[in-house]
Amino acid sequence: MATTDLTKLIIPPVFTQWVIDRLDDSNNLLKSGILTQNTGINLQAPGVTVEVPYIKAEKHLPMQWTDQEDKQSYSLGSGSMRGMKFYQTLTYSSTKLSRIISGAPTAEAIGQAMLDDWTAGDMKALLSLLKGIFGVPDIKDAKSIDMNEVSPTNSDFNSAGWLAARTLMGDKANVLTGIAVNSATEAMMTQEDLKDHGSQVSSQVAPYGTFHGMIITVDDQIPVDLSDPKKPKSTAYIFAQNAVSFNRDIISTDTDKDTLKKGGMSWVTQDSIGAMNVQGTALKQDWTPANYPYAKIEELTSPEAWEVPEGRSVRNIGVVSYTHTVDPIFAKGLIAAKKKADAAAAKETGDTTKVKQVQDSTGEKKSEV
């Protein structure tokens, strides 16, 4: 029986462009306007940091116009926000026998899997970024609200909480265009009939509908805080258009094969360079990743890495965070997934001090972190 390996199924330049085009079409963060592609950033230029330029101008009130004094002129300044490149790679493999036996369209399946993985990576980078900047005291005070502290008896996701979060944008609240939540919060929005009726946004752009005109993006990488299992907490992130500058450059697609390994194997690998910055924030000039020059996405969660650059105001940051509680009924799936992931992580690291025996509803013992 004749068979084809991945080195023949996949033409690297065509496959690379196909993935790039599909990422632009399928990434809900891009479609919602939360991320804006900064094509002015050359990720393949030398160096491990990028500089995102901006115009800075002080506010001046109009002066009186007379024919007795000269007009006063003002000038615009410029600056840049420092960001760190992150280098990522994806590799998929298949065996010759698996393709013969299954008859599955392997190349198509791998292409879709890579699309999903790059998109998930974008969301993880965004959440890491947000965790980092909202840990910076000035930004936390000005741009985040925790309804558990402000209104503990009315802390569920609701319109009052949203309006309180909206006020954090001040007179720029009208620029908010997107909201990112997990499935538990989205379920509460549906139950409470909070979504817009007769939305003018297409289902392709907003598959989960809109909320106060904002496109809803749902991703379960937005975590649930189980400090109090009876009142799980989560965070909704509310964005202005172009609030986050982003660029990802898939450098190449490479294929390889080994006719002896596991009866015949072939691989496809994609290498990528990315950069992401919340507009109005910057990496501190003296911050470097632990394994310089290779920054891990997880390192972006450190508040010590971020600052509001000179010449910029916290008011200009186009994202606010709204921490709320969710009904445990809607969080059950996320809670189960988190327990499983935490237990697996503890087992992998051998951190047995964090593993304990818990009793599930059926009386069967299992490991939980």
Backbone hydrogen bonds, N-H to C=O, Kabsch-Sander energy under -0.5 kcal/mol:
donor,donor_aa,acceptor,acceptor_aa,energy
8,K,5,D,-1.7
9,L,5,D,-1.9
10,I,6,L,-2.2
11,I,9,L,-0.5
14,V,11,I,-0.5
15,F,11,I,-2.8
16,T,12,P,-2.7
17,Q,13,P,-2.1
18,W,14,V,-2.4
19,V,15,F,-2.3
20,I,16,T,-2.3
21,D,17,Q,-2.7
22,R,18,W,-2.4
23,L,19,V,-2.5
24,D,20,I,-1.9
25,D,21,D,-1.4
26,S,22,R,-2.6
27,N,23,L,-2.1
28,N,26,S,-0.8
30,L,27,N,-0.6
31,K,27,N,-2.3
32,S,28,N,-2.1
33,G,30,L,-0.9
34,I,29,L,-0.9
35,L,29,L,-1.9
36,T,244,V,-2.6
38,N,246,F,-2.8
39,T,37,Q,-1.2
41,I,38,N,-1.6
42,N,40,G,-0.6
43,L,41,I,-1.0
45,A,42,N,-1.4
50,V,83,G,-2.6
52,V,50,V,-0.5
52,V,81,M,-3.0
54,Y,79,G,-2.5
56,K,77,G,-2.3
66,T,64,Q,-0.7
77,G,56,K,-2.9
79,G,54,Y,-2.3
81,M,52,V,-2.7
82,R,80,S,-0.5
83,G,50,V,-2.8
85,K,48,V,-2.7
86,F,274,G,-2.7
88,Q,272,S,-2.6
90,L,270,Q,-2.5
92,Y,268,V,-2.5
94,S,266,S,-2.0
96,K,264,G,-2.8
99,R,95,T,-1.6
100,I,96,K,-1.9
101,I,97,L,-3.1
102,S,98,S,-2.2
103,G,99,R,-1.7
106,T,104,A,-2.1
109,A,105,P,-2.2
110,I,106,T,-2.7
111,G,107,A,-2.4
112,Q,108,E,-2.2
113,A,109,A,-2.3
114,M,110,I,-2.5
115,L,111,G,-2.0
116,D,112,Q,-2.4
117,D,113,A,-2.3
118,W,114,M,-2.8
119,T,115,L,-2.2
120,A,116,D,-2.4
121,G,117,D,-2.3
122,D,118,W,-1.9
123,M,119,T,-1.9
124,K,120,A,-2.3
125,A,121,G,-2.3
126,L,122,D,-2.3
127,L,123,M,-2.6
128,S,124,K,-2.3
129,L,125,A,-2.4
130,L,126,L,-2.5
131,K,127,L,-2.5
132,G,128,S,-1.9
133,I,129,L,-2.6
134,F,130,L,-2.4
135,G,132,G,-1.1
136,V,133,I,-1.3
139,I,136,V,-0.5
140,K,136,V,-3.0
141,D,137,P,-2.6
142,A,138,D,-1.5
143,K,139,I,-2.8
144,S,140,K,-1.2
145,I,321,S,-2.1
147,M,145,I,-0.6
147,M,323,T,-2.5
149,E,146,D,-1.5
150,V,146,D,-2.1
151,S,147,M,-2.4
154,N,151,S,-2.1
155,S,152,P,-0.6
157,F,325,T,-1.4
162,W,158,N,-2.1
163,L,159,S,-2.6
164,A,160,A,-2.1
165,A,161,G,-2.4
166,R,162,W,-2.6
167,T,163,L,-1.6
168,L,165,A,-1.3
169,M,166,R,-1.9
170,G,167,T,-1.9
172,K,169,M,-2.0
173,A,170,G,-1.3
175,V,172,K,-2.0
176,L,173,A,-1.6
177,T,239,F,-2.8
178,G,239,F,-1.9
179,I,215,I,-2.5
180,A,237,Y,-2.9
181,V,217,T,-2.6
186,E,182,N,-2.3
187,A,183,S,-2.0
188,M,184,A,-1.6
189,M,185,T,-2.2
190,T,186,E,-1.9
191,Q,187,A,-2.8
192,E,188,M,-2.5
193,D,190,T,-1.4
194,L,189,M,-2.9
195,K,189,M,-0.7
196,D,210,T,-2.9
206,A,202,S,-2.7
208,Y,216,I,-0.6
209,G,206,A,-2.0
211,F,214,M,-2.5
214,M,211,F,-2.1
215,I,177,T,-2.5
216,I,209,G,-2.1
217,T,179,I,-2.8
217,T,215,I,-0.5
219,D,181,V,-2.3
222,I,219,D,-1.6
225,D,233,K,-3.2
226,L,224,V,-0.6
231,K,228,D,-2.0
233,K,225,D,-2.1
234,S,324,H,-2.7
236,A,322,Y,-2.7
237,Y,180,A,-2.1
238,I,236,A,-0.5
238,I,320,V,-2.7
239,F,178,G,-3.3
240,A,318,G,-2.9
241,Q,175,V,-1.4
242,N,33,G,-2.1
243,A,240,A,-1.6
244,V,34,I,-1.4
245,S,277,N,-2.9
246,F,36,T,-2.2
247,N,275,A,-2.2
249,D,273,I,-3.1
250,I,248,R,-0.6
251,I,249,D,-1.0
251,I,271,D,-1.7
252,S,271,D,-1.1
254,D,269,T,-2.8
256,D,267,W,-1.7
258,D,265,M,-2.7
263,G,260,L,-1.3
264,G,261,K,-2.4
265,M,258,D,-2.5
266,S,94,S,-2.2
267,W,256,D,-2.9
268,V,92,Y,-2.5
269,T,254,D,-3.0
270,Q,90,L,-2.7
271,D,252,S,-1.7
272,S,88,Q,-3.1
273,I,249,D,-2.1
274,G,86,F,-2.7
275,A,247,N,-2.2
277,N,245,S,-2.5
279,Q,243,A,-2.6
279,Q,277,N,-0.6
281,T,278,V,-2.0
282,A,307,E,-2.4
283,L,82,R,-3.0
284,K,305,A,-2.7
287,W,284,K,-1.7
292,Y,289,P,-0.9
292,Y,290,A,-0.6
294,Y,291,N,-2.6
295,A,85,K,-0.6
295,A,293,P,-1.1
299,E,296,K,-1.1
300,L,296,K,-0.6
300,L,297,I,-1.6
301,T,298,E,-1.6
302,S,299,E,-1.5
305,A,302,S,-1.8
306,W,303,P,-1.3
307,E,282,A,-1.9
312,R,309,P,-1.9
316,N,313,S,-1.7
317,I,314,V,-1.8
318,G,279,Q,-0.5
320,V,238,I,-2.3
321,S,143,K,-2.1
322,Y,236,A,-2.7
323,T,145,I,-2.8
323,T,321,S,-0.5
324,H,234,S,-2.6
325,T,155,S,-2.0
326,V,232,P,-2.4
330,F,327,D,-1.3
331,A,327,D,-1.3
332,K,328,P,-0.7
332,K,329,I,-0.6
335,I,331,A,-2.9
336,A,332,K,-2.5
337,A,333,G,-2.2
338,K,334,L,-2.4
339,K,335,I,-2.4
340,K,336,A,-2.2
341,A,337,A,-2.5
342,D,338,K,-3.0
343,A,339,K,-2.5
344,A,340,K,-2.2
345,A,341,A,-2.4
346,A,342,D,-2.5
347,K,343,A,-2.2
348,E,344,A,-2.4
349,T,345,A,-2.2
350,G,346,A,-1.0
351,D,346,A,-1.6
352,T,350,G,-1.9
354,K,351,D,-1.5
355,V,352,T,-1.1
356,K,354,K,-0.5
356,K,368,E,-1.9
358,V,366,K,-1.9
360,D,358,V,-0.6
360,D,364,E,-1.6
363,G,360,D,-1.8
366,K,358,V,-1.5
368,E,356,K,-1.7
